[in-house]
């Protein structure tokens, strides 16, 4: 069912409306988004729809190659979402408290979401039919939660007896020319050390179709009663992980011209080591996994800061009164955000930026990323403090496109509780600077 029709689109020109049902394209029924995207490519297509009154139309459409019709469907997949059949020992959803929004407990393992939204899939929920269609339609990239290339260990980690043989689907995707990205969630004493070394070695066989592999530490909340016993990594552990990864990066780069295997930012912060240079991230292929996010932020900040410095040298912006603002972040990025704030204070005398690292009491202190902060924790730890003229929060604390935190606290409720306006800061270094400058202009 069509949910919306974009104004000025092909669909609007052809008389398509919200509530219409898409029946077929070029005489072929549309199973889901895979079929739709593939069948839509041609310059001439015949689209069959059923109107809300039951009348069926056959629309003959001439368009540019690959041009979209301009419609949005009630369900983005045009089919039911596939849930995960695994019981992974590291699953974060199993570590969440009861009583939260129902949607937060849904475990997806849908290859179509991998193609559309960049989600990672285990391959255990994919049939041969799915693989055939991915290869036939050449849908790339597919993002794969590998965890380990040891089939027996993978079965134990995913608690699925088919998880090991599912790795064979990597061979089919590779042979079919499908671009892939991999992810390894590292669990201490389980798939690290020699197991990680062997997994990286085996994954290099899929170059260049496998474009990157990230290694991220397991996230451990305080809600692990009855779950598999897992331990957090230490500073020394992180140094060992980085040593192994850096060694592989040198060997792979010498042979293939890419670094391929990447450690997420948490490893460098935990090990208290310098972040890699920008060129070592191969174009930031795994930002959503926290690989290079801090380096990209710092690079963007430096570029934007240089432009702002030029403006200040020319007399704007200027401060006519002293201004104090407060910024919130998680413990993970605090040191970097604090240094950026200090640079802004030095450039703009009279500006005071209070940066507060909020402890994650909701999920537990081992969770240090800002994206898992709740409204409850932010309010509790900021209440009664002098926050200045505005409170700046990173965009990732909110649900996408909404003003609601993970625990259903709204931005309006936070403003009321803290008696201060709240402004949301987007993710780039330029956004960081713009959000601050906006308060002094």
DAVENRA-V585055 format. One record per residue. N is the residue number from 0. RES is the residue in three letters. OMEGA is omega in whole degrees, -180 to 180 (NA if undefined). Layout:
N & RES & OMEGA
N & RES & OMEGA
This chain:
0 & UNK & 179
1 & UNK & -179
2 & UNK & -180
3 & UNK & 175
4 & UNK & -177
5 & UNK & 178
6 & UNK & 179
7 & UNK & -177
8 & UNK & 175
9 & UNK & -178
10 & UNK & 179
11 & UNK & 178
12 & UNK & -176
13 & UNK & 177
14 & UNK & 177
15 & UNK & -175
16 & UNK & 172
17 & UNK & -177
18 & UNK & 175
19 & UNK & 178
20 & UNK & 174
21 & UNK & -178
22 & UNK & -177
23 & UNK & 171
24 & UNK & -177
25 & UNK & 177
26 & UNK & -178
27 & UNK & 177
28 & UNK & -179
29 & UNK & -178
30 & UNK & -179
31 & UNK & -175
32 & UNK & 177
33 & UNK & 180
34 & UNK & -177
35 & UNK & -178
36 & UNK & -178
37 & UNK & -176
38 & UNK & -177
39 & UNK & -170
40 & UNK & -172
41 & UNK & 180
42 & UNK & 175
43 & UNK & 178
44 & UNK & 174
45 & UNK & -175
46 & UNK & 178
47 & UNK & 180
48 & UNK & 174
49 & UNK & 180
50 & UNK & -177
51 & UNK & 178
52 & UNK & 178
53 & UNK & 180
54 & UNK & -180
55 & UNK & -180
56 & UNK & 170
57 & UNK & -176
58 & UNK & 176
59 & UNK & -170
60 & UNK & 169
61 & UNK & -177
62 & UNK & 175
63 & UNK & 179
64 & UNK & 178
65 & UNK & -178
66 & UNK & -177
67 & UNK & 178
68 & UNK & -179
69 & UNK & 178
70 & UNK & 174
71 & UNK & -176
72 & UNK & 180
73 & UNK & 178
74 & UNK & -176
75 & UNK & 179
76 & UNK & -174
77 & UNK & -178
78 & UNK & 178
79 & UNK & 176
80 & UNK & 180
81 & UNK & -179
82 & UNK & -176
83 & UNK & 179
84 & UNK & -177
85 & UNK & 174
86 & UNK & -173
87 & UNK & -177
88 & UNK & -176
89 & UNK & -173
90 & UNK & -178
91 & UNK & -180
92 & UNK & 177
93 & UNK & -177
94 & UNK & -179
95 & UNK & 180
96 & UNK & 177
97 & UNK & 173
98 & UNK & 178
99 & UNK & -180
100 & UNK & -177
101 & UNK & -177
102 & UNK & -179
103 & UNK & -178
104 & UNK & -179
105 & UNK & 178
106 & UNK & 179
107 & UNK & 175
108 & UNK & -169
109 & UNK & -177
110 & UNK & 180
111 & UNK & 175
112 & UNK & 175
113 & UNK & 180
114 & UNK & -175
115 & UNK & -170
116 & UNK & 179
117 & UNK & 178
118 & UNK & 179
119 & UNK & -177
120 & UNK & -176
121 & UNK & -176
122 & UNK & -178
123 & UNK & -176
124 & UNK & -177
125 & UNK & 178
126 & UNK & 174
127 & UNK & 178
128 & UNK & 178
129 & UNK & -180
130 & UNK & 179
131 & UNK & -177
132 & UNK & 177
133 & UNK & -180
134 & UNK & -179
135 & UNK & -180
136 & UNK & -178
137 & UNK & -180
138 & UNK & -178
139 & UNK & -6
140 & UNK & 171
141 & UNK & -177
142 & UNK & -170
143 & UNK & 171
144 & UNK & -174
145 & UNK & -178
146 & UNK & 176
147 & UNK & 175
148 & UNK & 174
149 & UNK & -174
150 & UNK & -178
151 & UNK & 179
152 & UNK & 180
153 & UNK & 177
154 & UNK & -179
155 & UNK & -178
156 & UNK & -179
157 & UNK & -177
158 & UNK & -179
159 & UNK & -175
160 & UNK & 178
161 & UNK & -174
162 & UNK & -180
163 & UNK & -179
164 & UNK & 177
165 & UNK & 178
166 & UNK & 179
167 & UNK & 178
168 & UNK & 173
169 & UNK & 180
170 & UNK & -179
171 & UNK & 179
172 & UNK & 179
173 & UNK & -179
174 & UNK & 179
175 & UNK & 178
176 & UNK & -178
177 & UNK & 176
178 & UNK & -177
179 & UNK & 167
180 & UNK & -178
181 & UNK & 178
182 & UNK & 173
183 & UNK & 173
184 & UNK & -172
185 & UNK & 178
186 & UNK & -173
187 & UNK & 177
188 & UNK & -177
189 & UNK & -179
190 & UNK & 177
191 & UNK & 176
192 & UNK & -177
193 & UNK & 179
194 & UNK & 178
195 & UNK & 179
196 & UNK & -179
197 & UNK & 179
198 & UNK & 179
199 & UNK & -180
200 & UNK & -179
201 & UNK & -179
202 & UNK & 179
203 & UNK & 179
204 & UNK & -177
205 & UNK & 172
206 & UNK & -1
207 & UNK & -179
208 & UNK & 171
209 & UNK & -170
210 & UNK & -179
211 & UNK & 174
212 & UNK & 177
213 & UNK & 174
214 & UNK & -177
215 & UNK & 178
216 & UNK & 178
217 & UNK & 176
218 & UNK & -176
219 & UNK & 176
220 & UNK & -180
221 & UNK & -178
222 & UNK & -177
223 & UNK & 179
224 & UNK & 180
225 & UNK & -180
226 & UNK & -180
227 & UNK & -178
228 & UNK & 178
229 & UNK & -178
230 & UNK & 176
231 & UNK & 177
232 & UNK & 177
233 & UNK & 177
234 & UNK & -180
235 & UNK & 177
236 & UNK & -178
237 & UNK & 179
238 & UNK & 178
239 & UNK & 178
240 & UNK & -179
241 & UNK & 178
242 & UNK & 179
243 & UNK & -178
244 & UNK & -179
245 & UNK & 178
246 & UNK & 178
247 & UNK & 179
248 & UNK & -179
249 & UNK & -179
250 & UNK & -178
251 & UNK & -180
252 & UNK & -180
253 & UNK & -177
254 & UNK & -171
255 & UNK & 179
256 & UNK & 174
257 & UNK & -179
258 & UNK & 167
259 & UNK & -176
260 & UNK & -172
261 & UNK & 175
262 & UNK & 177
263 & UNK & -175
264 & UNK & -178
265 & UNK & -178
266 & UNK & -179
267 & UNK & 180
268 & UNK & 179
269 & UNK & -180
270 & UNK & -176
271 & UNK & 177
272 & UNK & 180
273 & UNK & 176
274 & UNK & 177
275 & UNK & 175
276 & UNK & -175
277 & UNK & -175
278 & UNK & -179
279 & UNK & -178
280 & UNK & 177
281 & UNK & 178
282 & UNK & 176
283 & UNK & -179
284 & UNK & -173
285 & UNK & 180
286 & UNK & -177
287 & UNK & 175
288 & UNK & 178
289 & UNK & 180
290 & UNK & 178
291 & UNK & -179
292 & UNK & -178
293 & UNK & 179
294 & UNK & 179
295 & UNK & 178
296 & UNK & -179
297 & UNK & 179
298 & UNK & 179
299 & UNK & 179
300 & UNK & -179
301 & UNK & 179
302 & UNK & 180
303 & UNK & -180
304 & UNK & 178
305 & UNK & 178
306 & UNK & 180
307 & UNK & 179
308 & UNK & 177
309 & UNK & 178
310 & UNK & 180
311 & UNK & 179
312 & UNK & 179
313 & UNK & 174
314 & UNK & 176
315 & UNK & -3
316 & UNK & 177
317 & UNK & 178
318 & UNK & 176
319 & UNK & 176
320 & UNK & 175
321 & UNK & -178
322 & UNK & 176
323 & UNK & 176
324 & UNK & -180
325 & UNK & 176
326 & UNK & 178
327 & UNK & 175
328 & UNK & 173
329 & UNK & -179
330 & UNK & -174
331 & UNK & -175
332 & UNK & -172
333 & UNK & -175
334 & UNK & -179
335 & UNK & 179
336 & UNK & 180
337 & UNK & 180
338 & UNK & 178
339 & UNK & 178
340 & UNK & 179
341 & UNK & 177
342 & UNK & 179
343 & UNK & 178
344 & UNK & 179
345 & UNK & -179
346 & UNK & -175
347 & UNK & 179
348 & UNK & -177
349 & UNK & 178
350 & UNK & 176
351 & UNK & 179
352 & UNK & 177
353 & UNK & 179
354 & UNK & -178
355 & UNK & 173
356 & UNK & -178
357 & UNK & 178
358 & UNK & -178
359 & UNK & 177
360 & UNK & -177
361 & UNK & -179
362 & UNK & -178
363 & UNK & -173
364 & UNK & 177
365 & UNK & 179
366 & UNK & -171
367 & UNK & -179
368 & UNK & -179
369 & UNK & -177
370 & UNK & 179
371 & UNK & 174
372 & UNK & 179
373 & UNK & 177
374 & UNK & -179
375 & UNK & -180
376 & UNK & -179
377 & UNK & -180
378 & UNK & -177
379 & UNK & -175
380 & UNK & 178
381 & UNK & -176
382 & UNK & 178
383 & UNK & 179
384 & UNK & 177
385 & UNK & -172
386 & UNK & 180
387 & UNK & -172
388 & UNK & -177
389 & UNK & 175
390 & UNK & -180
391 & UNK & 180
392 & UNK & 177
393 & UNK & -175
394 & UNK & -173
395 & UNK & 175
396 & UNK & -177
397 & UNK & 172
398 & UNK & -176
399 & UNK & 176
400 & UNK & -178
401 & UNK & 179
402 & UNK & -176
403 & UNK & 177
404 & UNK & -179
405 & UNK & -177
406 & UNK & 176
407 & UNK & 170
408 & UNK & 180
409 & UNK & 177
410 & UNK & 179
411 & UNK & 178
412 & UNK & 178
413 & UNK & 179
414 & UNK & 180
415 & UNK & -178
416 & UNK & -176
417 & UNK & 179
418 & UNK & 178
419 & UNK & 175
420 & UNK & 178
421 & UNK & 176
422 & UNK & -177
423 & UNK & -178
424 & UNK & 176
425 & UNK & -162
426 & UNK & -173
427 & UNK & 177
428 & UNK & 176
429 & UNK & 178
430 & UNK & 178
431 & UNK & -179
432 & UNK & -179
433 & UNK & -178
434 & UNK & 179
435 & UNK & -178
436 & UNK & 179
437 & UNK & -177
438 & UNK & -176
439 & UNK & -179
440 & UNK & NA
